[in-house]
Amino acid sequence: MLPHKKFKQSLNLEVKLEIIKRHEMGQRQRDIAVDMQLAPSTVSSICSRDAKKIKKCAESGIPLTETMVNRHNKSKVLYDMEEILDQWVERQMHENKRLTHVIIRKKAISIYNELLEKEGITNGQKFNASNGWLWKYKIKMFTNFQKTPELDESGISFPYMLKKVVKDGKFLPQQVFTANETELYWKRDFAGTNFVKIKELNKNMCTLRVLLAANASGDFKLNPMLLYPHERPTFKDVDISELGVPWKNSRHKKFTPQMFEDWFKNHFVPNVYSYYEENNLDRKILLLINTNPHFSLKYFSFDDNVKVIFIPSRSTSYCSPINRSICTTFKSYYYYIVYRKLSKMWKTKLTTSASGYFKNYSLVVAIKYIRDAWQKVPSNLLNGAWFDIWPDVVQENADDDTNEEEFENILNSTLKYAEKVNIQHLNEDLLKEWISE
């Protein structure tokens, strides 16, 4: 069970008028607090900040004992609702059942309305499970259930720190960016006939590290930077710079500080400033990136208009907006584009063999598909990914249920395209396995 939560005492108008009366008669606030067993801060607030408002309310003619009853009932009902919701969420988590923002919202509203009806409250304040309430509830849920080892104290405090930085710097959602990397198998047994040959290839030659970056509003995505973890491949008759995708190669399989610095100076900042000019935005950038022991602020110090925040290393999966969900959607679009392109070529007789098509499947083609897959990730999903650390920026049409529906639609479409070209080995489980790698 969850630790018991203190319920805030609600004072009616009669008590508040008594406090004001005693204070006006010369009694000290500290003595009033001791005599009436109240917190000194409560007495101070009533005597100074709220005194005029309380007197005006008393002059309205509303019976003293009934004043504030609706507000009190609302607080009590809300408290009871969260107690019941806690138990329901705990059961769902114990049974490994699906929990999303929308599901929790609907359940909270349902419980709240049932309690209003049970208490006979017909004029209670409406509860709509706002983003602010949901965010605070999720923080409490993570803290109490202790089922998320990736979220420590630094992760819990990070959203508050971010909110202060955004407020102090007067950053707009379009000016706040994040970047994260993932691994993608760009070449694999797509046709189900060349498994042995592809398996014999060096695994490094079939994978790419992909750095993805976008802003909080979700309306601007930078072309991904790619890292080929092997010797530089030969691009015959192709100028790789024309693809508009930053390209690196290294045997280390990871982006080095020098690579990141080059991307930051020569790709990220120039492209962001071009976006600003098109949208008449001030030249200032707030960038959130994962903590890396090899990175330091010196790599970002060349431009005074750029502020960088490092996401807590132990809370990356929770605090990073470009999280597993966004990376999964990106990969699902990549495989969708691969099979859709094959289906179109099959339909127009440009190819009659899936295995022949994939045998000649080149890295240049894959780079184009990677670029297109990232551009296909919807802006509302990118915007919704900021909920856990900046709920105020999330629009109403951005939620994780939409993300799941989008993901399922992509999967179904990909499988249909594969079926059209007589690829029988690909099923939903295998496709999900590819995407989750």
Secondary structure, 3 states (H helix, E strand, C coil): CCCCCCCCCCCCHHHHHHHHHHHHCCCCHHHHHHHHCCCHHHHHHHHCCCHHHHHHHHHCCCCHHHCCHHHHHHHHHHHHHHHHHHHHHHHHHHCCCCCCHHHHHHHHHHHHHHHHHHHCCCCCCCCCCCHHHHHHHHHHHHHHHCCCCCCCHHHHHHHHHHHHHHHHHCCCHHHEEEEEEEEEECCCCCCCCCHHHHHHCCHHHHEEEEEEEEECCCCCEEEEEEEECCCCCCCCCCCHHHHCCCEEECCCCCCCHHHHHHHHHHHHHHHHHHHHHHHCCCCCEEEEEECCCCCCHHHHCCCCCEEEEEECHHHHHHHCCCCHHHHHHHHHHHHHHHHHHHHHHHHCCCCCCHHHHHHCCCHHHHHHHHHHHHHHCCHHHHHHCCCCCCHHHCCCCCCHHHHHHHHHHHHHHHHHHHHHCCCCCCCHHHHHHHHHC
